[in-house]
Every structure is written in structure tokens, then in C-alpha cells.
Amino acid sequence: MSEVIAIEGGYKLNGTVRISGAKNATVALIPAAVLSDGPVEIFGVPEISDVEALAILLEELKCEVEVDGEHIKIDPTHMEDIPLVSDAVNKLRASYYFMGALLGKYKRVKIKMPGGCYLGPRPIDLHLKGFEALGAKITYEDDTYLLEAEELIGTQIYLDFASVGATINIMLAAVRAKGKTVIENAAKEPEIIDVANLLTKMGAKIRGVGTDSITIEGVDHLNGTFHEIIPDRIEAGTFLIIAAAAGEKVIIQNIIPQHLEALISKLKEMGVKMDVVGDSIVIFGSQENLHPVDIKTQTYPGFATDLQQPLTTLLTQAQGESHVKETIYVERFKHCAELNKMGAQIEVGEASSDIHGATSLHGARVQATDLRCGAALVIAGLIAEGKTEITNVIILIVDMIIFHKLITLGAHISRYEIDDE
């Protein structure tokens, strides 16, 4: 037996939805807290499985952890330098942020190779090169990294690619290094700014975050503090697309429109009607007379790779041919074959796809090959005729909160077991 998510299509969504705290910020903020010498409290934490996995790792390090809904308190006062080699490390890729945090605090860390969804090669070479530039020696054996340094010394580091993970990880190590570190060609994502804001509240000296050059003056100690996470721009973008595809009138609250300018621009180009009011966006959905658009994913502030799969579903309803070019994760097209099972007409090329619209979608049994593929299939299920069953539900568990929000908007979604035969 295996579980499926089932969606009855054709029901228009109405109502108000509030966006949770940023997942990609949360999974970096929690490891960053271990750099403190006192308790750190973080508010607006999304209720996702990654938080539970990170809490397990913190407890392995002998930190005191309290999770209460959207609030987490982390007290590293009595933490110990313990190797992170349990299976919990393999459950999420973001466990690699403990590399930078523990290297910064103890000048030594032993950790298993991080896990996560497979989206093609996502090497951590840039992270490791940054640690080496700061003075760490790195060995790798039996799927485990050992990073050691007598002392971390600030230096100038140029990233060959503006990687979010590498920018944050190097920043985590550098805040406790001796002297000045400059990260050139740094990523500019809002989640990086959020992590830097937490570190600054803790006493770190960081300048230039949000530009391509970040300067960090190392300090000896960091203090406990309070912090509220920014809204999740990917969840917000997903709901903008959902509302455009299946909504009648949907109000999306707790959103920072500036974080989604690339998507908002494309939705307007498609002919989606919306009103931006402060930290809320009202979408007046309609699948009629949508225009095709071309999308090219890029690092922030360009079009987010995490939104190209969900938007592809909406593009199947546009009148004409749309083109998607993926420059971040070039294998992020497994959703196309699944959408084609539902009646879409999508041709996949080299790191690209052509969507021929408009096509009527019908319910089918499809597989979520990764999290964002699952989001694309959920949107397809909402607008398809009949019932859609999405298998490989374990991929989607981290986004169950989205399903609960969809139900409040009027979506007909259920979860049950089916016979594998």
C-alpha cells in the first residue's frame, strides 16, 4: 500500500490565505543559532518537516530546543562538538549549514554528506573552497566530511557562481573568524539578508548584504536574541499561480511584493488581474484569454527556479506557445512528462521546454518526482476535469501546510492509501 494525494478538479477557490515564514531562510537560521553563546528565539517558523529534522540535529549537539507552533527556542549554552553522522543529516540538504556554523564556533566539524531532493548535480564545492580559503583543511571518507582549522582567518573569497548556500555557509563561518572576510559575487536572495539580520542582532558585523559584495568583520562572541522570519516568497509565488489558475477571488496576505517582482511581471504579461495592497495581493483568477510568455530562470532578483514548474502548469492554459529555459537546475523538467499524462502538450529540450496551449487537462494518476513537481501537479489537479491522484506523497509531506490552506480556500483534496498493484 502507498499513499496518494487526490484532488477533484473544477472547484473555484475563494477566500484569504496567509503566507508562512520562509522555508529557505528557516533552514539556515536554525543552524546559525548555534553560533550564539546564549538562547536564540525565532518566530514565524513554518510548520515543515525540515524543522523537526533540524531540531533532532540540535539535540544531538546537546542544545536545548523548544518548538511551539511557529516559535522555536534554541539554547546552545551547553552544546558540545559532536560529529553529525546520524541518518537525520541525510533527510535534508540544508543540514550543510551546520558545516559553516560549527566550523565558525569550534574550528572543527564532522558531518555526513547532506541529503535532499534530487534535482541534478548540486555540488558543495563552492562551500568547501570558501572554508579552505578561511584556513580549514578538508578530508572526505565514507560519505563524511571532516573540516578542521587551527584558526579561521578572514580573506577575500570570489564565488564562481552566486550560490545562496555557499554565500550563507561562508558567512556563518566568517562571523567568528579573525579579521575581515569579503565575499565577492555573493548571492542576493532575501533569505541571505534575513540570516545576516539575525547574525547582526547576535552581534556580528556584516555589511553589503543584498549586493554582490559582502564584508564581514569577525567577532569573538555572539549573543542570544529574538528574530522574526520573512514571509516565504516561494510559497507566496505558488499561491499567486494557484489563484491565477483556479481562483475566483483570492487574497494572499503576509507577502513582500518586491521579492516576487519577476513572477508578478510575468503574470501581468499573461493577463492575470491583480491588486497589490501593502503586504497583500488580491488575485482575480481566470483561465480565459491568457497570453503565452517566455521564462528564463535566474538567480535573484531574476525568475526563481522554484516557480518555473508551477508556472508551467498555468502556461498550459495560455493561448499559444510558451518557452521555459532553466539555468539553475537543468534537470528540473520531470514534471513535464507527468503533465502530459493529464493532457498537456509539452516538449522537453536541453534544459528547456516548449508548452503548447491552451490544452484541457484531465485527471490522471501522476507521480511527484520532487517537491516543486508536486506543486505543479497540484495546480494541474485543481483545474483538471475529474480526479487526479498524486503518488510519492513522501515528497510532498513538507508542503502539507499548503494543502491545508487550499482546503480553506475551497479545494477538494484528500489523502488516502491505494494498493500498489
Secondary structure as the mmCIF struct_conf table of DSSP 4:
data_model
#
loop_
_struct_conf.conf_type_id
_struct_conf.id
_struct_conf.beg_label_comp_id
_struct_conf.beg_label_asym_id
_struct_conf.beg_label_seq_id
_struct_conf.end_label_comp_id
_struct_conf.end_label_asym_id
_struct_conf.end_label_seq_id
STRN STRN1 SER A 2 GLU A 8
HELX_LH_PP_P HELX_LH_PP_P1 TYR A 11 LYS A 12
STRN STRN2 LEU A 13 ARG A 18
HELX_LH_PP_P HELX_LH_PP_P2 ILE A 19 SER A 20
STRN STRN3 GLY A 21 GLY A 21
HELX_LH_PP_P HELX_LH_PP_P3 ALA A 22 ALA A 22
HELX_RH_AL_P HELX_RH_AL_P1 LYS A 23 ALA A 32
HELX_RH_3T_P HELX_RH_3T_P1 ALA A 33 LEU A 35
BEND BEND1 SER A 36 GLY A 38
STRN STRN4 VAL A 40 PHE A 43
BEND BEND2 GLY A 44 GLY A 44
HELX_RH_AL_P HELX_RH_AL_P2 SER A 49 GLU A 60
TURN_TY1_P TURN_TY1_P1 LEU A 61 LYS A 62
STRN STRN5 GLU A 64 ASP A 68
TURN_TY1_P TURN_TY1_P2 GLY A 69 GLU A 70
STRN STRN6 HIS A 71 ASP A 75
TURN_TY1_P TURN_TY1_P3 THR A 77 HIS A 78
STRN STRN7 LEU A 84 LEU A 84
BEND BEND3 SER A 86 SER A 86
HELX_RH_3T_P HELX_RH_3T_P2 ASP A 87 LYS A 91
HELX_RH_3T_P HELX_RH_3T_P3 ARG A 93 TYR A 96
HELX_RH_AL_P HELX_RH_AL_P3 TYR A 97 TYR A 106
BEND BEND4 LYS A 107 LYS A 107
STRN STRN8 ARG A 108 LYS A 112
HELX_LH_PP_P HELX_LH_PP_P4 MET A 113 PRO A 114
BEND BEND5 GLY A 120 GLY A 120
HELX_RH_AL_P HELX_RH_AL_P4 ASP A 125 ALA A 133
TURN_TY1_P TURN_TY1_P4 LEU A 134 GLY A 135
STRN STRN9 LYS A 137 GLU A 141
TURN_TY1_P TURN_TY1_P5 ASP A 142 ASP A 143
STRN STRN10 THR A 144 GLU A 148
BEND BEND6 GLU A 150 GLU A 150
STRN STRN11 ILE A 153 ILE A 153
STRN STRN12 GLN A 156 TYR A 158
BEND BEND7 ASP A 160 PHE A 161
HELX_RH_AL_P HELX_RH_AL_P5 VAL A 164 ALA A 174
TURN_TY1_P TURN_TY1_P6 VAL A 175 ARG A 176
BEND BEND8 ALA A 177 ALA A 177
STRN STRN13 LYS A 178 LYS A 178
BEND BEND9 GLY A 179 GLY A 179
STRN STRN14 LYS A 180 GLU A 184
TURN_TY1_P TURN_TY1_P7 ASN A 185 ASN A 185
HELX_RH_AL_P HELX_RH_AL_P6 PRO A 190 MET A 202
TURN_TY1_P TURN_TY1_P8 GLY A 203 GLY A 203
STRN STRN15 LYS A 205 ARG A 207
TURN_TY1_P TURN_TY1_P9 VAL A 209 GLY A 210
BEND BEND10 THR A 211 ASP A 212
STRN STRN16 SER A 213 GLU A 217
BEND BEND11 ASP A 220 ASP A 220
STRN STRN17 THR A 225 GLU A 228
HELX_LH_PP_P HELX_LH_PP_P5 ILE A 229 ILE A 230
STRN STRN18 PRO A 231 PRO A 231
HELX_RH_AL_P HELX_RH_AL_P7 ARG A 233 ALA A 246
STRN STRN19 GLY A 247 GLN A 253
BEND BEND12 ASN A 254 ASN A 254
HELX_RH_3T_P HELX_RH_3T_P4 PRO A 257 LEU A 260
HELX_RH_AL_P HELX_RH_AL_P8 GLU A 261 MET A 270
TURN_TY1_P TURN_TY1_P10 GLY A 271 GLY A 271
STRN STRN20 LYS A 273 VAL A 277
TURN_TY1_P TURN_TY1_P11 GLY A 278 ASP A 279
STRN STRN21 SER A 280 PHE A 284
TURN_TY1_P TURN_TY1_P12 GLU A 288 ASN A 289
HELX_LH_PP_P HELX_LH_PP_P6 LEU A 290 PRO A 292
STRN STRN22 ASP A 294 LYS A 296
STRN STRN23 THR A 297 THR A 297
BEND BEND13 THR A 299 THR A 299
TURN_TY1_P TURN_TY1_P13 TYR A 300 PRO A 301
BEND BEND14 GLY A 302 GLY A 302
STRN STRN24 PHE A 303 PHE A 303
HELX_RH_3T_P HELX_RH_3T_P5 THR A 305 LEU A 307
HELX_RH_AL_P HELX_RH_AL_P9 GLN A 308 LEU A 315
TURN_TY1_P TURN_TY1_P14 THR A 316 GLN A 317
BEND BEND15 ALA A 318 GLN A 319
STRN STRN25 GLY A 320 LYS A 325
BEND BEND16 THR A 327 ILE A 328
TURN_TY1_P TURN_TY1_P15 VAL A 330 PHE A 333
HELX_RH_AL_P HELX_RH_AL_P10 LYS A 334 LYS A 341
TURN_TY1_P TURN_TY1_P16 MET A 342 GLY A 343
STRN STRN26 GLN A 345 GLY A 349
TURN_TY1_P TURN_TY1_P17 GLU A 350 ALA A 351
STRN STRN27 SER A 352 GLY A 357
STRN STRN28 HIS A 362 HIS A 362
STRN STRN29 ARG A 365 GLN A 367
BEND BEND17 ASP A 370 ASP A 370
HELX_RH_AL_P HELX_RH_AL_P11 LEU A 371 ILE A 383
BEND BEND18 ALA A 384 ALA A 384
STRN STRN30 GLU A 385 GLU A 385
BEND BEND19 GLY A 386 GLY A 386
STRN STRN31 LYS A 387 THR A 391
HELX_RH_3T_P HELX_RH_3T_P6 VAL A 393 ASP A 399
HELX_RH_AL_P HELX_RH_AL_P12 MET A 400 THR A 408
TURN_TY1_P TURN_TY1_P18 LEU A 409 GLY A 410
STRN STRN32 HIS A 412 ILE A 418
#
